[in-house]
Amino acid sequence: MNKPIQPKIPEKNSPTATALEHFTTSSVRSKDGTSIGYVQIGHGPGVILVQGAMGTALNFTQLAEALANEFTVYIPDRRGRGLSPLPYSKDYTIQKDIEDLEALITKTGARYIFGLSSGAIIALQAALTLPSIQKAAIYEPPLFVDGLPTALLTRYEQEMNAGKLSAALLTAMQATQMGPAFFNFIPRWLLEPLANRMMTQEDKQATSETVTMRKLAPSLRYDFHVVAGMNGKYENFKAISAEVLLLGGGKSPAFLKADLDALEKVLPNATQISFHGLGHSAAWNYEKQRNPGGQPAQVAETIAEFFIRNSNERKYNVSYKSV
């Protein structure tokens, strides 16, 4: 019988949002020679956490700490961010991310993977192509099964090429429907200087550990390339043999729920769970100002139970989420 999950739950004001003193830092060399940095914590079976857009390993420290009682948790920084700085190049494809994960799996022996947003698409593709992955927990992959916002993605690329970072970030939030609600009622000519002032203020307050919006904005090219490159290909995932847990938040944009429903229909071995009252960033660190919707302990409890339970146990009961 599996012992009960008792994840470590950080205090809501914990400094783990920006501190890594409890983590080990290392790196692996990917197939093309790129160095991929990662942090590590805990003991037990290996779990890899793959971040989405505008995120680094730092965003997953509370989730990792909540899992560390039961698992060895590895958080690689994806190409173009954090411990894996690499300028975007036009020869990039999702296969590069798969090779990065394969290098980490080869070194660590990890067999479980969790992916958020664009990182969830990468985790799905890894589960499809890397047979060593036994279970994958997937949080809201933006597959856009009802239609890709092509015009907005093109606009983002044009604004990035022109060095208009604040405009590009606003376009990215519009494309992903992730911006604050009040953005919908303010004209762009007012929003752009507001976004620029926010980035400037963040730059002034940044510490040596802070990965600012200005630093992360160029990495969105990787994320949008993943989303655009995999658009219309979700039925390929029907060949995944690993067990998959599909996760979503009740407060997330409706298109993400449609994407999860589409995946559930094609995946041969999948369960879908919705977290009532949570949103797209629930797995990230709770931070009063930057991410008040973070609930990593809840997400950790669910994915931990999924990873350690027997593969033939198809149902389990939880009180704080709805199916």
DOFI-239390 format. One line per field, with one value per residue (C-alpha): residue number from 1; residue in one letter; y, x, z. Coordinates in steps of 0.1 Angstrom, whole numbers, plus 2048, in hexadecimal, padded with zeros to 3 digits. Layout:
BEGIN
k <- NUM/...;
r <- A/...;
Y <- Y/...;
X <- X/...;
Z <- Z/...;
END
This chain:
BEGIN
k <- 1/2/3/4/5/6/7/8/9/10/11/12/13/14/15/16/17/18/19/20/21/22/23/24/25/26/27/28/29/30/31/32/33/34/35/36/37/38/39/40/41/42/43/44/45/46/47/48/49/50/51/52/53/54/55/56/57/58/59/60/61/62/63/64/65/66/67/68/69/70/71/72/73/74/75/76/77/78/79/80/81/82/83/84/85/86/87/88/89/90/91/92/93/94/95/96/97/98/99/100/101/102/103/104/105/106/107/108/109/110/111/112/113/114/115/116/117/118/119/120/121/122/123/124/125/126/127/128/129/130/131/132/133/134/135/136/137/138/139/140/141/142/143/144/145/146/147/148/149/150/151/152/153/154/155/156/157/158/159/160/161/162/163/164/165/166/167/168/169/170/171/172/173/174/175/176/177/178/179/180/181/182/183/184/185/186/187/188/189/190/191/192/193/194/195/196/197/198/199/200/201/202/203/204/205/206/207/208/209/210/211/212/213/214/215/216/217/218/219/220/221/222/223/224/225/226/227/228/229/230/231/232/233/234/235/236/237/238/239/240/241/242/243/244/245/246/247/248/249/250/251/252/253/254/255/256/257/258/259/260/261/262/263/264/265/266/267/268/269/270/271/272/273/274/275/276/277/278/279/280/281/282/283/284/285/286/287/288/289/290/291/292/293/294/295/296/297/298/299/300/301/302/303/304/305/306/307/308/309/310/311/312/313/314/315/316/317/318/319/320/321/322/323;
r <- M/N/K/P/I/Q/P/K/I/P/E/K/N/S/P/T/A/T/A/L/E/H/F/T/T/S/S/V/R/S/K/D/G/T/S/I/G/Y/V/Q/I/G/H/G/P/G/V/I/L/V/Q/G/A/M/G/T/A/L/N/F/T/Q/L/A/E/A/L/A/N/E/F/T/V/Y/I/P/D/R/R/G/R/G/L/S/P/L/P/Y/S/K/D/Y/T/I/Q/K/D/I/E/D/L/E/A/L/I/T/K/T/G/A/R/Y/I/F/G/L/S/S/G/A/I/I/A/L/Q/A/A/L/T/L/P/S/I/Q/K/A/A/I/Y/E/P/P/L/F/V/D/G/L/P/T/A/L/L/T/R/Y/E/Q/E/M/N/A/G/K/L/S/A/A/L/L/T/A/M/Q/A/T/Q/M/G/P/A/F/F/N/F/I/P/R/W/L/L/E/P/L/A/N/R/M/M/T/Q/E/D/K/Q/A/T/S/E/T/V/T/M/R/K/L/A/P/S/L/R/Y/D/F/H/V/V/A/G/M/N/G/K/Y/E/N/F/K/A/I/S/A/E/V/L/L/L/G/G/G/K/S/P/A/F/L/K/A/D/L/D/A/L/E/K/V/L/P/N/A/T/Q/I/S/F/H/G/L/G/H/S/A/A/W/N/Y/E/K/Q/R/N/P/G/G/Q/P/A/Q/V/A/E/T/I/A/E/F/F/I/R/N/S/N/E/R/K/Y/N/V/S/Y/K/S/V;
Y <- 800/822/839/859/878/892/8AD/8C9/8E8/908/926/93F/959/941/94F/930/945/954/93F/91E/918/8F6/8EB/8DC/8EC/8D9/8D6/8BD/8BF/8BB/8A9/8C9/8D3/8EC/8ED/8E9/8F4/8E6/8E6/8C7/8C0/8A2/87C/860/859/874/88F/8A9/8CA/8DD/902/915/938/954/93C/92D/913/92D/92D/908/909/906/8EA/8D8/8DC/8CE/8AF/8AA/893/878/880/88D/8AC/8BA/8DC/8E3/906/904/913/938/93F/93D/923/91B/93C/938/951/946/939/931/90D/906/8EB/8D9/8BC/8D1/8D1/8AC/8A7/8BD/8A7/887/893/89A/879/866/876/874/856/86A/859/872/894/8B2/8CE/8EF/902/901/8EB/8D3/8D0/8C8/8AE/89E/89C/88E/873/86A/867/85D/83A/83F/857/842/85D/880/89B/8B6/8D8/8EB/8E7/904/8EE/906/8EA/903/91A/929/94F/952/977/97E/967/978/99A/98F/984/9A6/9B9/9A5/9AB/9D0/9CF/9D9/9C2/9D1/9CF/9AC/9A1/9B0/99E/97D/982/989/96A/954/965/968/98D/99F/9A4/9CA/9C7/9C1/9E4/9F9/A03/9F7/A1A/A1D/9F9/9F9/A15/A06/9E4/9F6/A07/9E6/9D6/9F4/9F3/9CD/9D3/9EC/9D4/9B5/9A2/98C/96E/980/976/994/997/9AA/98D/973/984/977/953/955/94E/92B/927/934/91F/900/90A/912/8F4/8DB/8EB/8D2/8B5/8AB/88B/87E/87B/85D/848/851/832/843/84B/86F/886/8A4/8C2/8E3/900/90A/92E/92A/935/91F/916/903/8EE/8E6/8DB/8C4/8B5/8AE/89D/888/87A/86F/864/83F/841/862/871/896/8AA/8CE/8E3/8F7/91C/91A/928/923/92D/917/902/91F/92E/942/966/981/99A/986/966/967/94A/932/912/8FB/8E5/8DB/8D3/8C0/8AA/8A0/899/887/86F/869/861/849/837/815/818/802/819/82D/843/856/86E/892/8AC/8CD/8C8/8BE/8A7;
X <- 800/80D/813/7FF/80D/819/828/83C/826/83A/82D/81B/835/851/871/873/864/886/89E/8B0/8C5/8B4/8BA/8D8/8E1/8F0/8EE/8ED/8FA/8DF/8E4/8ED/906/8EF/8F4/8D2/8D3/8BC/8B6/8AF/89F/891/895/882/876/880/867/86F/85C/85A/850/83B/83E/84D/859/87A/883/87E/858/856/86A/84B/83C/85E/860/83D/848/86A/85F/856/86A/88B/87F/892/88A/89D/89D/891/8A6/8A7/8A2/8B1/8CD/8CB/8D1/8D0/8C4/8A7/8B1/89B/8A6/895/87A/869/881/89D/888/883/8A8/8AE/896/8A5/8C8/8BA/8A7/8C6/8DA/8C0/8AA/88B/86B/850/84A/833/82E/81C/80E/827/83C/81E/820/845/83E/823/83B/856/83D/836/85A/86E/863/874/858/83F/827/820/80B/800/7F3/7E0/7F4/7EA/7E2/7C8/7B3/798/7B0/7D2/7D4/7EC/7E9/7F2/810/81C/817/82B/848/848/848/864/878/872/87E/85B/85B/83E/828/834/82B/808/803/80E/7F5/7DA/7E2/7E2/7C5/7DB/7DB/7C9/7A4/7A8/7BF/79F/792/7B1/7BD/7DF/7ED/7E8/7F2/814/823/813/823/845/843/83B/85A/870/863/86A/88D/894/888/899/8B2/8CE/8B5/899/891/87E/863/87C/895/87A/867/87E/87A/855/862/86A/847/834/849/83F/81A/81A/82F/818/7F7/7E0/7F5/7E5/7D7/7FB/7FB/7E3/803/80F/811/81A/7FE/7F3/7E2/7D2/7CE/7BD/7AF/78B/794/7AA/7A1/786/79C/7B4/797/78E/7B2/7B2/791/79F/7BD/7A9/796/7B6/7CD/7C9/7D2/7C8/7B4/7A9/7A6/79B/7A5/787/78F/7B3/7C2/7DE/7FA/7EF/80E/825/832/819/824/80D/814/81F/80B/7EF/7DE/7FB/7F1/80F/808/7E6/7F5/812/7FA/7E7/805/817/7FA/7F9/81E/820/7FF/7FD/7F7/7D8/7C7/7B2/79F/7A7/795/79E/788/795/792/776/777;
Z <- 800/7F7/815/817/805/81E/808/819/816/816/829/812/819/814/804/7ED/7D1/7CB/7E0/7D7/7F6/7FB/7D7/7C5/7A4/787/761/745/721/707/6E5/6D3/6EF/700/726/738/75D/777/79C/7B2/7D3/7E7/7E7/7D6/7B2/79A/78E/774/774/753/754/73C/72E/742/75C/769/783/79E/797/7A1/7C2/7D8/7C3/7C5/7EA/7EE/7DB/7EB/807/7ED/7CE/7C1/7AD/790/781/761/753/72F/714/713/738/75B/75E/739/727/702/6E8/6D2/6B0/692/691/6B3/6B4/6D1/6CA/6DB/6FB/6F8/6F5/713/728/71A/726/749/74A/740/75C/777/76F/775/768/771/761/768/74E/750/732/715/72C/72D/707/70A/725/70F/6F1/709/715/6F0/6E6/705/711/732/73E/751/75C/751/764/74C/756/73B/71B/703/6E5/6D7/6C9/6BF/6AC/6B0/6B4/697/691/6B5/6B4/695/6A5/6C4/6AD/69B/6BC/6C9/6AA/6AD/6D2/6DF/6FE/710/6F0/6EA/70E/70A/6EA/6FA/716/6FD/6E9/708/71A/739/73F/75B/755/754/736/721/729/724/701/6F6/6F3/719/721/710/725/744/73D/736/758/769/75A/763/787/788/77B/797/7B2/7A4/7B7/7AA/7AA/799/775/769/74F/739/73B/734/718/6FD/709/6FE/6DB/6E6/6F6/6D8/6C1/6D5/6D5/6AF/6A6/6B8/6AE/69E/6A8/6C9/6BB/6B8/6DD/6DB/6D7/6FA/70F/730/749/747/760/750/768/764/779/77B/777/758/735/725/707/71F/72B/707/701/71F/714/6F1/700/717/6F8/6E6/703/70A/72F/73D/75A/75B/77B/780/79D/7A8/7AD/7A0/780/767/77F/79D/79B/79D/7BE/7D3/7D4/7E2/7C6/7A8/7AB/7C6/7B5/7BB/7CD/7C7/7E6/7D8/7B6/7C7/7DB/7BB/7A5/7C2/7C6/7A1/79E/7BB/7B9/7A8/783/785/79E/787/7A0/7BF/7D5/7DD/7EE/7E0/7BB/7A3/785;
END
